[in-house]
Amino acid sequence: MFKKIQNTHYTHSVDFDFKRLCVLLHEEKYALAIEQIKTLALGIDLQTLLFDQYSYTRNIIINNKSHWLGLLNWDKGATTRVHGHPDRAFVYVIKGQLMCQDFNKNPLTKLRSSKLIDGACQYSNGVKGKMDNYIHQISAIEPSLSLHFYSDNPIKGEVFDF
């Protein structure tokens, strides 16, 4: 049984152009976006982020019709369900280590696993209008913080159970 994920709205303590970051990620200008994320990371006060022992939390920065941006705060061992996303998906590990397992949909089979460590990113550009792109499951190898960008609310993504 999976635990309900807690959500909160994130307020950054320093002036930062989150809309510009979303535009860069949407336009797939990843190198420029990563430089901005590194600047952003310097101003994050981990003590202000929502944290849930044995799980992960979503600290939502932007949630509108064209972008979803948030900081996910992971406890060691926290795991998502196998799920899909909208056409644009981007994950950047600010600190820690995450394991990402990618899946094929028909039939649901594991394709590969990859470890994402500090400074690593993964992105996907799928089919617009579908919520079963980039089917994966993420687990925290250690307490971690990651930034996630999606072209729509990720909660709408299709969930897959074995």
N, C-alpha and C positions, 0 to 999 in steps of 0.2 A: 504494500500500500504506500503510495507516495504522499508526502506531506504537502499541505497547501503552502504555496510560496508567498511570502510576504512582500508587499510592494510599498514603497514610499516615494515621495517626490524629493529629489535631490536639489539642494541649493548650494552652489559653489561660492566659496568665500572671497574669491578674487574674480575680477572682471575677465570673462572669457567668452569668445564668440562661438557659441555652440551651433548656431545656424550655419555659419561658414563651414564648420567641421562637417556638418551633415551634407552640405552641398558638395564638398570635396569627396566624401565617401560615395555619395550617389553618382557622381561623375567619374568614379573609379580612379581618382587621383590619389592613390594610396600612399605614395612616398610623402607628398605634402601633408596629407592627413596625419600620418604617423608622427611627423615633426610637431604638429599641433598637439597631438595626444601626449607626447613627451612633455610638452610645456604644461598641459593640463594636469598631468600626473604630479608635477611638483607642488601644485596647490591643493591637492586632495587631503583633507584631514580625515584619516581613517576612523577616528573616534566619533565622527558625526554620521558615519554610514550605518544604516540598519544592518544588524547582524543576527543570524539565527543559528544557534549551535546545531550541528549535524545536518545542516541544510544550506541553502543559498538564498539571498534576497536580491530583489530588483530595486535599485535606487534610480528612479526614472528622472531623466533630465528633460527630454522632449517626447511628447506623444501626440502627434497630430495626423492628419490624413496622408501626409507624404513621408514622414520620418518618425522613427522611434529610436531614441538614444538613451542608453542607461548604463550604470555601473553595477555589475553583479559582484556581490561580496560572498565568497565561498568559504565554508568550513571544510576541513579535511574530510574526504569521503562523500561529500555532497554529490548527488547525481541527478541529472535531469531524466525525464522520460525520453524515449525515442520520439523525435518530433521533426516536423518540417517547418519551413519559413517562406516568406514572400520572395519575390524575385531577387532582391538585393539583400545580402546578409554579410556582415563583417564582424569579426571578433578579434580583439587585441588584448593580450595578457599584460597588464600593468605590473603585476607582481605575482609570483607563485608559479604553480605548474598545473596544467589541466590536461586531461586525456580526452581526445575527441575520437569517437568511433563513427565512421560514415557507413550508411546503409543504402542498399538498393530497395526500391519499393515493391516490385512484383517478381518473385515473392520477397518478403522482408528478410534480407540476408545481409550480414556484415561484410563490407567491402574491404575496409582498412582501418587502422588505428594510427593516430599521430599524437605525439606529445607536444604541447604548446608551453613554452617557458617564457620567462620575462622578455618582453619585447617582440614576441612572435605574434603573427597574425594569420588569420585564415579568412577567406572571403569566397562568396559564391554569387554568380549572376545567372539566375534561372529564368523561368517562364513567367512573364508578367501576368498577374491575375490569378495565379495558382498559389496555394499555401502548402504545397508539398515539395518545395525545392529544398535542397541541402538537408536531406534527412540525416540526422545525427543524434548522438547522445554525448553529453559532456559530463565528466567526473573530475572532482578536485583531488589531485594527488597530495596536495598540502593546502593550508589556508591560502586563498588567492583572491585577487581583484582583477576583473576584466571589464573592458568597455565593449558594448555591443551596439551595433547600428543595423536597423532593418528598414526597408522601404514601406513597411506597414507594421501594425501592431503584432508582435510575435505571438501573443496569446491566441491569435486567430489561427495559428499554424496547426496543421493536422498532427494528431498524436497517434502513435502506433504502439500497440501492446502485443507482446508475444503470446 
